[in-house]
Amino acid sequence: QVQLVESGGGLVQPGGSLRLSCAASGSIFSIYAMHWYRQAPLNQREWVATITKGGSTVYADSAKGRFTISRDNAKNTVYLQMNSLKPEDTAVYYCNIYTHWGEGTLVTVSS
């Protein structure tokens, strides 16, 4: 059984940074790409970034140049470093691998 647990969310001022983590249990971590999504209030869930099992990365336009996704296969963990945060980045952030989702971690960007 695969479980994903996100952490690292919180309240940050505009221009600040946060690093989200997603720890995965189970054996599929090294097999599949991992993804970060987010869902703002009243909005649909949107894709943010992907990292393949080989370490290649792809970003949504909203994340390019500000966010960095990385993974540590030895720790079964994927990270999302978020810099230059904006109020519009406020959302619950979810990690995803294959058909599995975490419960999400809330990021609030506000002064």
N, C-alpha and C positions, 0 to 999 in steps of 0.2 A: 504494500500500500504506500502510495506517495503522499507525503505531506509537505506543504510549503508554508513557511512562517516568515512573514515580513516584519521588519523592525526599522527604527531610525527616523520615523516621521516625527513631526512636532510643529511648533510655531516658530517661524523665522521672519525676520524683517525683509522687505524688498532689497535685493542685492546680495542677500546672504546665501549660505550654502548648507546643504544637508547631504548625508550619505545614507541611502537606504540599503538594507541587506535583505536577502531572501535565502533562508537556509532550507535545504531540501533533504528529506529523508527518502530512502528507496534507492533503487539501483539504476534509474533511468537518467540520472543527472548528466552523466557523461555521454549519453547517446543522442540527446535531442538539443535543439536550440532552446534558449530561454528568452523570455520576453518580459518587458515591463509594460503595463497598461495603466491608465488612470481614468477616473470618473469623477467629474466635478458635479456639484449639486444640479439637478435638473438636466444634466447632459448624459449622452450615451458614453459608454466606456470607449476610450480611444487608445490606440496603440502608441507607445512612446519610443521603444527601442528593442532591438533584438541582438543577441550574441549567439553565434553558431557554436557547435561543439568544438570547432577548430579555432574559435576566437575572432572570427570576422564579425563586424558590427554594422548595424544599419539604424538610422535614426529618423524619427518623424521630423518634419521641417521645424516644428515648434521646439524641438530638443537640440537640433544641430548647433554645435558651437558652445553649448552651455552644459549639456549632460554628457556623462560618460558611463557606458555600461561595461562591466568587466565580470569575470568569473574566476573562481578558484576551485578547480575540479577536485583538488585534494580535500577541500573543506565542504564540497557540495553546496557552495554558496555563490550567488550572483549579487552584484552590487550595482547601484545607480548613484553616481556622484552627480549632484545637481548644484550648479553654480549660477550666480547672477539670477537668482530666483525672482519671479514676478508674481504679482497678485493672481494673475490668470493661471499660474501653476498650481493654485490651491485645488486639491482633489484627494481622493483616496487612491493610493497607488497599489497596484496588484502585480505580483509576479505570476508567470504562467509557464508551464512546461507541458507540452503535448496537450492532454485534456484536463490537466490539473491546475487549480487556482488556489492561491492563498486567500486569507481573510482580508488582507489589505492593511495599509498603514496610512493614517491621515497626515497630509502635509498642508499646513495653513501658512500662507505668505501674507503678512499683514503688518502694518506699522501701528 
